[in-house]
């Protein structure tokens, strides 16, 4: 698949068929993830690939509990620009609820871990803001998702499970104190179609050479 097409059509998939996902395909996606850029080549990520029913069931319980809490904090927009925007919002909320209720049924769940590394250097002038460590993890997540798309697999980058991070890490027997959860990514063959997601036009959020200049050179 053309790289641009894969990127443009890698949208969040939250409904999956029961079709099995091969270990070979997951390994291809993991190799793609490992090729992502990393600050100082530190490569702080680890992956826990979950395919067995028992740990998937436990992750499903924790994900649903986390989403239940999160969902209660969400506001419903008081008005929408048009019916298309309303329908899109309703589909997204319904799909998110669907995933929360059926995560354990997804063929593969990949938990992306981030090493607990001190990432705040300083010198004689004080702390140095070199960016967050997770900036070296999320490119790997996106590479994984784009590679999955190229193979016909759907994914969704989710983080709500962090609400119950300690329980998740314990369930997966992750050494305590060494890692945190960067993302949880369900993987499977999608129910529905891939496509270009509704986004703001790039031109609407782009400034050329200085803030406010919307004219390309």
Backbone as JSON Lines, residues from 0, in Angstrom:
{"i":0,"aa":"X","n":[0.84,-1.19,0.0],"ca":[0.0,0.0,0.0],"c":[0.88,1.24,0.0]}
{"i":1,"aa":"X","n":[0.47,2.25,-0.78],"ca":[1.18,3.52,-0.78],"c":[1.22,4.1,0.63]}
{"i":2,"aa":"X","n":[2.38,4.65,1.02],"ca":[2.56,5.15,2.39],"c":[1.57,6.25,2.72]}
{"i":3,"aa":"X","n":[1.36,7.2,1.8],"ca":[0.43,8.3,2.06],"c":[-0.99,7.78,2.23]}
{"i":4,"aa":"X","n":[-1.39,6.83,1.41],"ca":[-2.74,6.26,1.55],"c":[-2.89,5.57,2.9]}
{"i":5,"aa":"X","n":[-1.87,4.84,3.32],"ca":[-1.94,4.16,4.61],"c":[-2.1,5.16,5.75]}
{"i":6,"aa":"X","n":[-1.31,6.25,5.69],"ca":[-1.4,7.26,6.75],"c":[-2.77,7.94,6.73]}
{"i":7,"aa":"X","n":[-3.24,8.32,5.56],"ca":[-4.49,9.07,5.46],"c":[-5.71,8.25,5.88]}
{"i":8,"aa":"X","n":[-5.62,6.93,5.78],"ca":[-6.78,6.09,6.09],"c":[-6.61,5.3,7.38]}
{"i":9,"aa":"X","n":[-5.58,5.62,8.17],"ca":[-5.41,4.98,9.47],"c":[-6.24,5.74,10.49]}
{"i":10,"aa":"X","n":[-7.49,5.39,10.56],"ca":[-8.4,6.01,11.52],"c":[-8.65,5.05,12.67]}
{"i":11,"aa":"X","n":[-9.19,5.55,13.76],"ca":[-9.48,4.7,14.92],"c":[-10.56,3.68,14.58]}
{"i":12,"aa":"X","n":[-10.25,2.42,14.78],"ca":[-11.21,1.33,14.59],"c":[-11.55,0.76,15.96]}
{"i":13,"aa":"X","n":[-12.83,0.71,16.28],"ca":[-13.23,0.25,17.61],"c":[-14.2,-0.94,17.57]}
{"i":14,"aa":"X","n":[-14.52,-1.39,16.38],"ca":[-15.37,-2.58,16.21],"c":[-14.59,-3.59,15.36]}
{"i":15,"aa":"X","n":[-14.52,-4.82,15.84],"ca":[-13.67,-5.82,15.2],"c":[-14.43,-7.11,14.97]}
{"i":16,"aa":"X","n":[-14.03,-7.82,13.91],"ca":[-14.59,-9.13,13.66],"c":[-13.89,-10.16,14.54]}
{"i":17,"aa":"X","n":[-14.38,-11.4,14.49],"ca":[-13.77,-12.48,15.26],"c":[-12.62,-13.15,14.52]}
{"i":18,"aa":"X","n":[-12.31,-12.69,13.31],"ca":[-11.25,-13.32,12.52],"c":[-9.92,-13.24,13.27]}
{"i":19,"aa":"X","n":[-9.19,-14.34,13.32],"ca":[-7.9,-14.32,14.04],"c":[-6.86,-13.47,13.33]}
{"i":20,"aa":"X","n":[-5.95,-12.94,14.11],"ca":[-4.84,-12.14,13.59],"c":[-3.57,-12.97,13.75]}
{"i":21,"aa":"X","n":[-2.81,-13.1,12.69],"ca":[-1.63,-13.95,12.73],"c":[-0.52,-13.32,13.55]}
{"i":22,"aa":"X","n":[0.26,-14.19,14.19],"ca":[1.45,-13.72,14.91],"c":[2.41,-13.03,13.95]}
{"i":23,"aa":"X","n":[2.51,-13.52,12.73],"ca":[3.41,-12.91,11.74],"c":[3.05,-11.46,11.5]}
{"i":24,"aa":"X","n":[1.76,-11.16,11.38],"ca":[1.34,-9.78,11.15],"c":[1.64,-8.89,12.35]}
{"i":25,"aa":"X","n":[1.42,-9.4,13.54],"ca":[1.75,-8.61,14.73],"c":[3.25,-8.34,14.79]}
{"i":26,"aa":"X","n":[4.05,-9.32,14.46],"ca":[5.5,-9.13,14.49],"c":[5.96,-8.11,13.45]}
{"i":27,"aa":"X","n":[5.31,-8.08,12.29],"ca":[5.63,-7.06,11.28],"c":[5.34,-5.68,11.85]}
{"i":28,"aa":"X","n":[4.2,-5.53,12.5],"ca":[3.82,-4.23,13.07],"c":[4.78,-3.82,14.18]}
{"i":29,"aa":"X","n":[5.24,-4.77,14.97],"ca":[6.18,-4.47,16.04],"c":[7.54,-4.05,15.47]}
{"i":30,"aa":"X","n":[7.96,-4.67,14.39],"ca":[9.21,-4.25,13.77],"c":[9.08,-2.84,13.22]}
{"i":31,"aa":"X","n":[7.92,-2.53,12.66],"ca":[7.68,-1.15,12.19],"c":[7.71,-0.17,13.36]}
{"i":32,"aa":"X","n":[7.13,-0.57,14.48],"ca":[7.14,0.29,15.67],"c":[8.57,0.57,16.12]}
{"i":33,"aa":"X","n":[9.4,-0.45,16.08],"ca":[10.78,-0.29,16.55],"c":[11.61,0.63,15.67]}
{"i":34,"aa":"X","n":[11.16,0.87,14.44],"ca":[11.89,1.77,13.54],"c":[11.53,3.23,13.76]}
{"i":35,"aa":"X","n":[10.64,3.53,14.7],"ca":[10.24,4.91,14.95],"c":[11.4,5.7,15.55]}
{"i":36,"aa":"X","n":[11.43,7.01,15.33],"ca":[12.49,7.83,15.92],"c":[12.38,7.87,17.44]}
{"i":37,"aa":"X","n":[13.52,8.08,18.07],"ca":[13.58,8.09,19.52],"c":[14.65,9.07,19.97]}
{"i":38,"aa":"X","n":[14.32,9.94,20.92],"ca":[15.27,10.93,21.4],"c":[16.52,10.28,21.97]}
{"i":39,"aa":"X","n":[17.68,10.64,21.43],"ca":[18.92,10.04,21.89],"c":[19.0,8.55,21.64]}
{"i":40,"aa":"X","n":[18.11,8.04,20.78],"ca":[18.0,6.6,20.5],"c":[17.81,5.8,21.79]}
{"i":41,"aa":"X","n":[17.12,6.41,22.76],"ca":[16.96,5.75,24.06],"c":[15.98,4.59,23.98]}
{"i":42,"aa":"X","n":[15.02,4.63,23.05],"ca":[14.06,3.53,22.83],"c":[13.45,3.06,24.15]}
{"i":43,"aa":"X","n":[12.62,3.9,24.79],"ca":[12.12,3.57,26.12],"c":[10.92,2.63,26.14]}
{"i":44,"aa":"X","n":[10.47,2.15,24.97],"ca":[9.24,1.37,24.92],"c":[9.48,-0.12,25.06]}
{"i":45,"aa":"X","n":[8.47,-0.78,25.64],"ca":[8.36,-2.23,25.67],"c":[6.93,-2.55,25.26]}
{"i":46,"aa":"X","n":[6.72,-3.75,24.75],"ca":[5.39,-4.14,24.28],"c":[4.94,-5.41,25.02]}
{"i":47,"aa":"X","n":[3.7,-5.41,25.46],"ca":[3.09,-6.63,25.98],"c":[1.94,-6.97,25.05]}
{"i":48,"aa":"X","n":[2.09,-8.07,24.32],"ca":[1.08,-8.51,23.35],"c":[0.2,-9.55,24.03]}
{"i":49,"aa":"X","n":[-1.08,-9.26,24.11],"ca":[-2.01,-10.1,24.87],"c":[-2.95,-10.8,23.9]}
{"i":50,"aa":"X","n":[-2.91,-12.13,23.9],"ca":[-3.76,-12.92,23.01],"c":[-4.57,-13.98,23.75]}
{"i":51,"aa":"X","n":[-4.2,-14.29,24.98],"ca":[-4.88,-15.35,25.72],"c":[-6.15,-14.83,26.38]}
{"i":52,"aa":"X","n":[-7.18,-15.69,26.49],"ca":[-8.48,-15.24,27.0],"c":[-8.44,-14.66,28.42]}
{"i":53,"aa":"X","n":[-7.7,-15.29,29.33],"ca":[-7.73,-14.84,30.73],"c":[-7.18,-13.42,30.9]}
{"i":54,"aa":"X","n":[-5.98,-13.12,30.42],"ca":[-5.52,-11.74,30.58],"c":[-6.34,-10.73,29.78]}
{"i":55,"aa":"X","n":[-6.87,-11.16,28.62],"ca":[-7.74,-10.25,27.87],"c":[-9.0,-9.93,28.67]}
{"i":56,"aa":"X","n":[-9.53,-10.94,29.34],"ca":[-10.73,-10.7,30.16],"c":[-10.44,-9.71,31.27]}
{"i":57,"aa":"X","n":[-9.28,-9.85,31.91],"ca":[-8.92,-8.92,32.99],"c":[-8.73,-7.51,32.45]}
{"i":58,"aa":"X","n":[-8.04,-7.39,31.3],"ca":[-7.89,-6.07,30.7],"c":[-9.25,-5.49,30.33]}
{"i":59,"aa":"X","n":[-10.15,-6.34,29.86],"ca":[-11.49,-5.87,29.53],"c":[-12.22,-5.3,30.73]}
{"i":60,"aa":"X","n":[-12.1,-5.98,31.87],"ca":[-12.73,-5.48,33.1],"c":[-12.18,-4.12,33.49]}
{"i":61,"aa":"X","n":[-10.86,-4.0,33.46],"ca":[-10.22,-2.76,33.88],"c":[-10.49,-1.64,32.88]}
{"i":62,"aa":"X","n":[-10.51,-1.96,31.61],"ca":[-10.78,-0.93,30.6],"c":[-12.21,-0.41,30.75]}
{"i":63,"aa":"X","n":[-13.15,-1.33,30.96],"ca":[-14.55,-0.91,31.11],"c":[-14.71,-0.04,32.36]}
{"i":64,"aa":"X","n":[-14.07,-0.41,33.45],"ca":[-14.15,0.39,34.68],"c":[-13.55,1.77,34.47]}
{"i":65,"aa":"X","n":[-12.42,1.82,33.77],"ca":[-11.78,3.11,33.49],"c":[-12.67,3.97,32.59]}
{"i":66,"aa":"X","n":[-13.22,3.35,31.55],"ca":[-14.05,4.12,30.62],"c":[-15.34,4.59,31.3]}
{"i":67,"aa":"X","n":[-15.9,3.78,32.17],"ca":[-17.11,4.2,32.9],"c":[-16.85,5.5,33.65]}
{"i":68,"aa":"X","n":[-15.72,5.56,34.34],"ca":[-15.38,6.79,35.08],"c":[-15.15,7.95,34.13]}
{"i":69,"aa":"X","n":[-14.4,7.69,33.08],"ca":[-14.08,8.75,32.11],"c":[-15.34,9.26,31.42]}
{"i":70,"aa":"X","n":[-16.23,8.36,31.03],"ca":[-17.43,8.74,30.29],"c":[-18.3,9.7,31.09]}
{"i":71,"aa":"X","n":[-18.32,9.51,32.41],"ca":[-19.15,10.37,33.24],"c":[-18.63,11.81,33.29]}
{"i":72,"aa":"X","n":[-17.39,12.01,32.91],"ca":[-16.83,13.37,32.92],"c":[-17.05,14.11,31.61]}
{"i":73,"aa":"X","n":[-17.54,13.41,30.59],"ca":[-17.66,14.01,29.26],"c":[-18.94,14.83,29.13]}
{"i":74,"aa":"X","n":[-18.82,15.99,28.56],"ca":[-19.98,16.83,28.3],"c":[-20.54,16.53,26.91]}
{"i":75,"aa":"X","n":[-21.83,16.7,26.78],"ca":[-22.46,16.64,25.45],"c":[-22.49,18.04,24.88]}
{"i":76,"aa":"X","n":[-21.95,18.25,23.68],"ca":[-21.99,19.6,23.09],"c":[-23.41,20.14,23.04]}
{"i":77,"aa":"X","n":[-23.58,21.39,23.37],"ca":[-24.92,21.98,23.38],"c":[-25.45,22.23,21.99]}
{"i":78,"aa":"X","n":[-24.55,22.39,21.05],"ca":[-24.99,22.57,19.68],"c":[-23.91,22.1,18.73]}
{"i":79,"aa":"X","n":[-24.32,21.7,17.54],"ca":[-23.42,21.25,16.5],"c":[-23.57,22.17,15.3]}
{"i":80,"aa":"X","n":[-22.49,22.23,14.49],"ca":[-22.54,23.08,13.3],"c":[-23.59,22.61,12.32]}
{"i":81,"aa":"X","n":[-23.75,21.28,12.23],"ca":[-24.72,20.71,11.3],"c":[-25.02,19.28,11.71]}
{"i":82,"aa":"X","n":[-25.93,18.65,10.97],"ca":[-26.32,17.28,11.28],"c":[-25.17,16.3,11.07]}
{"i":83,"aa":"X","n":[-24.3,16.59,10.12],"ca":[-23.16,15.72,9.87],"c":[-22.24,15.68,11.08]}
{"i":84,"aa":"X","n":[-21.99,16.85,11.68],"ca":[-21.14,16.91,12.86],"c":[-21.79,16.16,14.02]}
{"i":85,"aa":"X","n":[-23.08,16.31,14.2],"ca":[-23.8,15.6,15.27],"c":[-23.69,14.08,15.07]}
{"i":86,"aa":"X","n":[-23.91,13.64,13.84],"ca":[-23.87,12.21,13.56],"c":[-22.47,11.65,13.81]}
{"i":87,"aa":"X","n":[-21.45,12.42,13.44],"ca":[-20.07,11.98,13.66],"c":[-19.77,11.85,15.15]}
{"i":88,"aa":"X","n":[-20.23,12.84,15.94],"ca":[-20.02,12.78,17.38],"c":[-20.74,11.59,17.98]}
{"i":89,"aa":"X","n":[-21.95,11.33,17.56],"ca":[-22.72,10.21,18.11],"c":[-22.08,8.87,17.75]}
{"i":90,"aa":"X","n":[-21.57,8.75,16.52],"ca":[-20.91,7.51,16.12],"c":[-19.66,7.26,16.94]}
{"i":91,"aa":"X","n":[-18.89,8.32,17.19],"ca":[-17.66,8.17,17.96],"c":[-17.96,7.74,19.38]}
{"i":92,"aa":"X","n":[-18.97,8.38,20.01],"ca":[-19.33,8.01,21.38],"c":[-19.81,6.56,21.44]}
{"i":93,"aa":"X","n":[-20.62,6.16,20.47],"ca":[-21.15,4.8,20.46],"c":[-20.03,3.78,20.24]}
{"i":94,"aa":"X","n":[-19.11,4.11,19.34],"ca":[-18.0,3.19,19.07],"c":[-17.08,3.07,20.27]}
{"i":95,"aa":"X","n":[-16.85,4.17,20.97],"ca":[-16.02,4.14,22.17],"c":[-16.66,3.27,23.25]}
{"i":96,"aa":"X","n":[-17.97,3.38,23.39],"ca":[-18.69,2.56,24.35],"c":[-18.63,1.09,23.96]}
{"i":97,"aa":"X","n":[-18.76,0.84,22.67],"ca":[-18.68,-0.53,22.15],"c":[-17.34,-1.17,22.5]}
{"i":98,"aa":"X","n":[-16.26,-0.43,22.28],"ca":[-14.94,-0.97,22.6],"c":[-14.8,-1.22,24.1]}
{"i":99,"aa":"X","n":[-15.3,-0.31,24.9],"ca":[-15.21,-0.48,26.35],"c":[-15.94,-1.73,26.82]}
{"i":100,"aa":"X","n":[-17.05,-2.05,26.18],"ca":[-17.84,-3.2,26.58],"c":[-17.33,-4.52,25.99]}
{"i":101,"aa":"X","n":[-16.48,-4.44,24.96],"ca":[-16.09,-5.67,24.26],"c":[-14.58,-5.78,24.03]}
{"i":102,"aa":"X","n":[-13.78,-5.06,24.8],"ca":[-12.33,-5.14,24.59],"c":[-11.82,-6.57,24.7]}
{"i":103,"aa":"X","n":[-12.36,-7.33,25.62],"ca":[-11.88,-8.7,25.82],"c":[-12.11,-9.58,24.6]}
{"i":104,"aa":"X","n":[-13.01,-9.17,23.71],"ca":[-13.31,-9.96,22.51],"c":[-12.4,-9.63,21.34]}
{"i":105,"aa":"X","n":[-11.61,-8.56,21.46],"ca":[-10.72,-8.17,20.37],"c":[-9.62,-9.24,20.24]}
{"i":106,"aa":"X","n":[-9.26,-9.63,19.01],"ca":[-8.29,-10.71,18.85],"c":[-6.95,-10.48,19.54]}
{"i":107,"aa":"X","n":[-6.42,-9.27,19.45],"ca":[-5.1,-8.98,20.03],"c":[-5.16,-7.62,20.72]}
{"i":108,"aa":"X","n":[-4.54,-7.52,21.89],"ca":[-4.4,-6.25,22.59],"c":[-2.91,-6.03,22.82]}
{"i":109,"aa":"X","n":[-2.41,-4.87,22.41],"ca":[-1.0,-4.55,22.62],"c":[-0.91,-3.39,23.62]}
{"i":110,"aa":"X","n":[-0.21,-3.62,24.72],"ca":[0.01,-2.59,25.72],"c":[1.42,-2.04,25.51]}
{"i":111,"aa":"X","n":[1.49,-0.75,25.23],"ca":[2.78,-0.08,25.04],"c":[3.23,0.48,26.38]}
{"i":112,"aa":"X","n":[4.4,0.04,26.82],"ca":[4.95,0.5,28.09],"c":[6.06,1.51,27.85]}
{"i":113,"aa":"X","n":[6.22,2.38,28.81],"ca":[7.25,3.42,28.76],"c":[8.12,3.29,30.01]}
{"i":114,"aa":"X","n":[9.42,3.18,29.81],"ca":[10.32,3.01,30.94],"c":[10.28,4.22,31.86]}
{"i":115,"aa":"X","n":[10.38,3.95,33.15],"ca":[10.43,5.03,34.15],"c":[11.86,5.55,34.23]}
{"i":116,"aa":"X","n":[12.16,6.49,33.35],"ca":[13.51,7.04,33.23],"c":[13.47,8.51,33.66]}
{"i":117,"aa":"X","n":[14.48,8.94,34.38],"ca":[14.61,10.36,34.71],"c":[14.98,11.1,33.42]}
{"i":118,"aa":"X","n":[14.06,11.91,32.93],"ca":[14.21,12.57,31.64],"c":[14.21,14.09,31.82]}
{"i":119,"aa":"X","n":[14.82,14.54,32.9],"ca":[14.84,15.96,33.21],"c":[16.27,16.4,33.5]}
{"i":120,"aa":"X","n":[17.1,16.53,32.45],"ca":[18.48,16.95,32.69],"c":[18.56,18.39,33.19]}
{"i":121,"aa":"X","n":[19.64,18.72,33.8],"ca":[19.85,20.09,34.26],"c":[21.34,20.41,34.19]}
{"i":122,"aa":"X","n":[21.65,21.69,34.16],"ca":[23.03,22.12,34.22],"c":[23.14,23.25,35.24]}
{"i":123,"aa":"X","n":[24.24,23.99,35.21],"ca":[24.44,25.03,36.21],"c":[23.42,26.16,36.12]}
{"i":124,"aa":"X","n":[22.71,26.24,34.99],"ca":[21.68,27.28,34.83],"c":[20.28,26.8,35.23]}
{"i":125,"aa":"X","n":[20.15,25.52,35.51],"ca":[18.85,25.01,35.92],"c":[18.36,23.88,35.03]}
{"i":126,"aa":"X","n":[17.07,23.5,35.16],"ca":[16.51,22.4,34.38],"c":[16.52,22.72,32.88]}
{"i":127,"aa":"X","n":[16.68,21.66,32.09],"ca":[16.64,21.78,30.63],"c":[15.37,21.12,30.1]}
{"i":128,"aa":"X","n":[14.53,21.89,29.47],"ca":[13.3,21.35,28.9],"c":[13.62,20.77,27.53]}
{"i":129,"aa":"X","n":[13.82,19.45,27.46],"ca":[14.11,18.81,26.18],"c":[12.9,18.02,25.67]}
{"i":130,"aa":"X","n":[11.74,18.28,26.26],"ca":[10.53,17.58,25.84],"c":[10.25,16.37,26.71]}
{"i":131,"aa":"X","n":[9.1,15.8,26.52],"ca":[8.65,14.67,27.33],"c":[9.19,13.35,26.78]}
{"i":132,"aa":"X","n":[9.42,12.41,27.67],"ca":[9.92,11.11,27.24],"c":[8.92,10.4,26.34]}
{"i":133,"aa":"X","n":[7.62,10.61,26.57],"ca":[6.66,9.9,25.73],"c":[6.69,10.36,24.27]}
{"i":134,"aa":"X","n":[7.39,11.46,24.0],"ca":[7.61,11.85,22.6],"c":[8.46,10.83,21.87]}
{"i":135,"aa":"X","n":[9.14,9.96,22.62],"ca":[9.92,8.88,22.02],"c":[9.17,7.56,22.01]}
{"i":136,"aa":"X","n":[7.93,7.55,22.48],"ca":[7.12,6.33,22.49],"c":[5.97,6.41,21.5]}
{"i":137,"aa":"X","n":[5.29,7.55,21.43],"ca":[4.12,7.63,20.57],"c":[4.42,7.51,19.08]}
{"i":138,"aa":"X","n":[5.6,7.9,18.6],"ca":[5.91,7.57,17.2],"c":[5.9,6.06,16.95]}
{"i":139,"aa":"X","n":[6.35,5.28,17.92],"ca":[6.31,3.82,17.77],"c":[4.86,3.33,17.71]}
{"i":140,"aa":"X","n":[3.99,3.92,18.53],"ca":[2.58,3.55,18.5],"c":[1.99,3.84,17.12]}
{"i":141,"aa":"X","n":[2.28,5.03,16.58],"ca":[1.74,5.39,15.28],"c":[2.31,4.51,14.17]}
{"i":142,"aa":"X","n":[3.6,4.21,14.23],"ca":[4.17,3.29,13.24],"c":[3.46,1.94,13.27]}
{"i":143,"aa":"X","n":[3.2,1.46,14.47],"ca":[2.49,0.19,14.63],"c":[1.11,0.26,13.95]}
{"i":144,"aa":"X","n":[0.4,1.35,14.21],"ca":[-0.96,1.47,13.69],"c":[-0.97,1.61,12.16]}
{"i":145,"aa":"X","n":[-0.01,2.34,11.61],"ca":[0.06,2.5,10.15],"c":[0.44,1.18,9.49]}
{"i":146,"aa":"X","n":[1.38,0.46,10.09],"ca":[1.74,-0.85,9.55],"c":[0.55,-1.8,9.58]}
{"i":147,"aa":"X","n":[-0.21,-1.77,10.67],"ca":[-1.41,-2.6,10.76],"c":[-2.39,-2.25,9.65]}
{"i":148,"aa":"X","n":[-2.58,-0.95,9.41],"ca":[-3.48,-0.52,8.33],"c":[-3.04,-1.08,6.99]}
{"i":149,"aa":"X","n":[-1.72,-1.06,6.74],"ca":[-1.2,-1.57,5.47],"c":[-1.47,-3.06,5.3]}
{"i":150,"aa":"X","n":[-1.65,-3.75,6.43],"ca":[-1.94,-5.18,6.4],"c":[-3.44,-5.47,6.47]}
{"i":151,"aa":"X","n":[-4.25,-4.42,6.45],"ca":[-5.7,-4.6,6.52],"c":[-6.25,-4.74,7.92]}
{"i":152,"aa":"X","n":[-5.43,-4.44,8.92],"ca":[-5.85,-4.55,10.32],"c":[-6.24,-3.19,10.87]}
{"i":153,"aa":"X","n":[-7.24,-3.18,11.73],"ca":[-7.67,-1.95,12.39],"c":[-7.06,-1.83,13.77]}
{"i":154,"aa":"X","n":[-6.88,-0.58,14.21],"ca":[-6.32,-0.3,15.53],"c":[-6.96,0.97,16.08]}
{"i":155,"aa":"X","n":[-6.72,1.23,17.34],"ca":[-7.11,2.51,17.96],"c":[-6.11,2.8,19.07]}
{"i":156,"aa":"X","n":[-5.56,4.0,19.07],"ca":[-4.66,4.41,20.14],"c":[-5.52,4.87,21.31]}
{"i":157,"aa":"X","n":[-5.47,4.15,22.43],"ca":[-6.27,4.51,23.6],"c":[-5.35,4.68,24.81]}
{"i":158,"aa":"X","n":[-5.78,5.52,25.73],"ca":[-4.99,5.77,26.95],"c":[-5.83,5.72,28.22]}
{"i":159,"aa":"X","n":[-7.14,5.53,28.1],"ca":[-8.02,5.6,29.27],"c":[-7.67,4.54,30.32]}
{"i":160,"aa":"X","n":[-7.06,3.45,29.9],"ca":[-6.7,2.37,30.83],"c":[-5.71,2.84,31.88]}
{"i":161,"aa":"X","n":[-5.03,3.97,31.63],"ca":[-4.07,4.5,32.62],"c":[-4.75,4.82,33.95]}
{"i":162,"aa":"X","n":[-6.06,5.02,33.93],"ca":[-6.79,5.28,35.18],"c":[-6.57,4.14,36.17]}
{"i":163,"aa":"X","n":[-6.43,2.92,35.66],"ca":[-6.2,1.74,36.5],"c":[-4.84,1.11,36.17]}
{"i":164,"aa":"X","n":[-3.85,1.96,35.97],"ca":[-2.54,1.5,35.51],"c":[-1.92,0.46,36.44]}
{"i":165,"aa":"X","n":[-1.97,0.7,37.74],"ca":[-1.33,-0.23,38.68],"c":[-1.92,-1.63,38.57]}
{"i":166,"aa":"X","n":[-3.24,-1.71,38.45],"ca":[-3.89,-3.01,38.33],"c":[-3.53,-3.69,37.02]}
{"i":167,"aa":"X","n":[-3.43,-2.91,35.95],"ca":[-3.06,-3.47,34.64],"c":[-1.64,-4.03,34.69]}
{"i":168,"aa":"X","n":[-0.71,-3.25,35.23],"ca":[0.67,-3.69,35.29],"c":[0.81,-4.96,36.14]}
{"i":169,"aa":"X","n":[0.05,-5.01,37.22],"ca":[0.08,-6.2,38.07],"c":[-0.49,-7.41,37.33]}
{"i":170,"aa":"X","n":[-1.58,-7.21,36.61],"ca":[-2.21,-8.31,35.88],"c":[-1.28,-8.87,34.81]}
{"i":171,"aa":"X","n":[-0.46,-8.0,34.21],"ca":[0.47,-8.43,33.16],"c":[1.84,-8.82,33.73]}
{"i":172,"aa":"X","n":[1.97,-8.8,35.05],"ca":[3.2,-9.19,35.74],"c":[4.39,-8.33,35.31]}
{"i":173,"aa":"X","n":[4.13,-7.06,35.09],"ca":[5.19,-6.11,34.76],"c":[5.95,-5.77,36.04]}
{"i":174,"aa":"X","n":[7.28,-5.77,36.01],"ca":[8.04,-5.45,37.24],"c":[7.62,-4.11,37.82]}
{"i":175,"aa":"X","n":[7.27,-4.05,39.09],"ca":[6.76,-2.81,39.69],"c":[7.8,-1.7,39.69]}
{"i":176,"aa":"X","n":[7.32,-0.49,39.44],"ca":[8.16,0.69,39.54],"c":[9.04,0.95,38.34]}
{"i":177,"aa":"X","n":[9.03,0.08,37.36],"ca":[9.95,0.23,36.23],"c":[9.3,0.81,34.98]}
{"i":178,"aa":"X","n":[7.97,0.72,34.87],"ca":[7.3,1.15,33.65],"c":[5.97,1.82,33.97]}
{"i":179,"aa":"X","n":[5.51,2.63,33.03],"ca":[4.14,3.12,33.03],"c":[3.51,2.78,31.7]}
{"i":180,"aa":"X","n":[2.19,2.91,31.62],"ca":[1.47,2.61,30.39],"c":[1.45,3.85,29.51]}
{"i":181,"aa":"X","n":[1.91,3.7,28.28],"ca":[1.82,4.79,27.31],"c":[0.53,4.69,26.5]}
{"i":182,"aa":"X","n":[0.14,3.48,26.13],"ca":[-1.07,3.31,25.32],"c":[-1.5,1.85,25.35]}
{"i":183,"aa":"X","n":[-2.76,1.65,25.05],"ca":[-3.31,0.32,24.82],"c":[-3.92,0.34,23.42]}
{"i":184,"aa":"X","n":[-3.53,-0.62,22.59],"ca":[-3.98,-0.64,21.2],"c":[-4.66,-1.98,20.9]}
{"i":185,"aa":"X","n":[-5.98,-1.98,20.66],"ca":[-6.65,-3.19,20.2],"c":[-6.34,-3.4,18.72]}
{"i":186,"aa":"X","n":[-6.23,-4.66,18.32],"ca":[-5.87,-4.99,16.93],"c":[-6.79,-6.1,16.42]}
{"i":187,"aa":"X","n":[-7.35,-5.88,15.24],"ca":[-8.18,-6.9,14.62],"c":[-8.65,-6.45,13.26]}
{"i":188,"aa":"X","n":[-9.36,-7.34,12.59],"ca":[-9.94,-6.97,11.3],"c":[-11.21,-6.17,11.54]}
{"i":189,"aa":"X","n":[-11.34,-5.03,10.89],"ca":[-12.43,-4.1,11.23],"c":[-13.79,-4.56,10.75]}
{"i":190,"aa":"X","n":[-14.79,-4.22,11.52],"ca":[-16.17,-4.24,11.05],"c":[-16.45,-2.83,10.55]}
{"i":191,"aa":"X","n":[-16.72,-2.7,9.29],"ca":[-16.82,-1.38,8.69],"c":[-15.63,-1.12,7.79]}
{"i":192,"aa":"X","n":[-15.51,0.11,7.32],"ca":[-14.52,0.44,6.32],"c":[-13.46,1.39,6.87]}
{"i":193,"aa":"X","n":[-12.27,1.28,6.31],"ca":[-11.26,2.31,6.54],"c":[-11.66,3.54,5.74]}
{"i":194,"aa":"X","n":[-11.12,4.67,6.11],"ca":[-11.4,5.88,5.36],"c":[-10.69,7.07,5.97]}
{"i":195,"aa":"X","n":[-10.83,8.19,5.32],"ca":[-10.22,9.43,5.79],"c":[-11.11,10.03,6.87]}
{"i":196,"aa":"X","n":[-10.57,10.22,8.06],"ca":[-11.36,10.75,9.18],"c":[-11.62,12.25,8.99]}
{"i":197,"aa":"X","n":[-12.7,12.72,9.59],"ca":[-13.0,14.16,9.56],"c":[-12.0,14.89,10.45]}
{"i":198,"aa":"X","n":[-11.28,15.82,9.87],"ca":[-10.3,16.61,10.6],"c":[-10.38,18.05,10.11]}
{"i":199,"aa":"X","n":[-9.84,18.96,10.91],"ca":[-9.7,20.33,10.44],"c":[-8.77,20.33,9.22]}
{"i":200,"aa":"X","n":[-9.03,21.18,8.24],"ca":[-8.1,21.26,7.11],"c":[-6.72,21.7,7.59]}
{"i":201,"aa":"X","n":[-5.67,21.12,7.0],"ca":[-4.32,21.48,7.4],"c":[-4.07,22.98,7.25]}
{"i":202,"aa":"X","n":[-4.64,23.57,6.19],"ca":[-4.43,25.0,5.96],"c":[-4.98,25.86,7.1]}
{"i":203,"aa":"X","n":[-6.02,25.34,7.78],"ca":[-6.64,26.12,8.85],"c":[-5.76,26.22,10.09]}
{"i":204,"aa":"X","n":[-4.81,25.33,10.22],"ca":[-3.97,25.32,11.43],"c":[-2.49,25.49,11.1]}
{"i":205,"aa":"X","n":[-2.2,26.0,9.91],"ca":[-0.82,26.17,9.46],"c":[-0.49,27.65,9.33]}
{"i":206,"aa":"X","n":[0.67,28.02,9.83],"ca":[1.18,29.39,9.73],"c":[2.54,29.33,9.06]}
{"i":207,"aa":"X","n":[2.76,30.19,8.08],"ca":[4.01,30.16,7.32],"c":[4.95,31.26,7.79]}
{"i":208,"aa":"X","n":[6.09,30.83,8.34],"ca":[7.19,31.71,8.74],"c":[6.91,32.55,9.98]}
{"i":209,"aa":"X","n":[5.66,32.91,10.24],"ca":[5.31,33.63,11.45],"c":[3.82,33.4,11.73]}
{"i":210,"aa":"X","n":[3.45,33.56,13.0],"ca":[2.07,33.33,13.4],"c":[1.13,34.27,12.65]}
{"i":211,"aa":"X","n":[0.05,33.68,12.14],"ca":[-0.98,34.47,11.48],"c":[-0.82,34.59,9.99]}
{"i":212,"aa":"X","n":[0.34,34.23,9.45],"ca":[0.53,34.3,8.0],"c":[0.05,32.99,7.39]}
{"i":213,"aa":"X","n":[-1.11,33.02,6.75],"ca":[-1.72,31.81,6.23],"c":[-1.4,31.57,4.75]}
{"i":214,"aa":"X","n":[-0.58,32.41,4.18],"ca":[-0.27,32.31,2.74],"c":[1.03,31.54,2.55]}
{"i":215,"aa":"X","n":[0.95,30.44,1.83],"ca":[2.15,29.66,1.56],"c":[3.07,30.4,0.6]}
{"i":216,"aa":"X","n":[4.39,30.24,0.75],"ca":[5.31,30.93,-0.15],"c":[5.22,30.38,-1.58]}
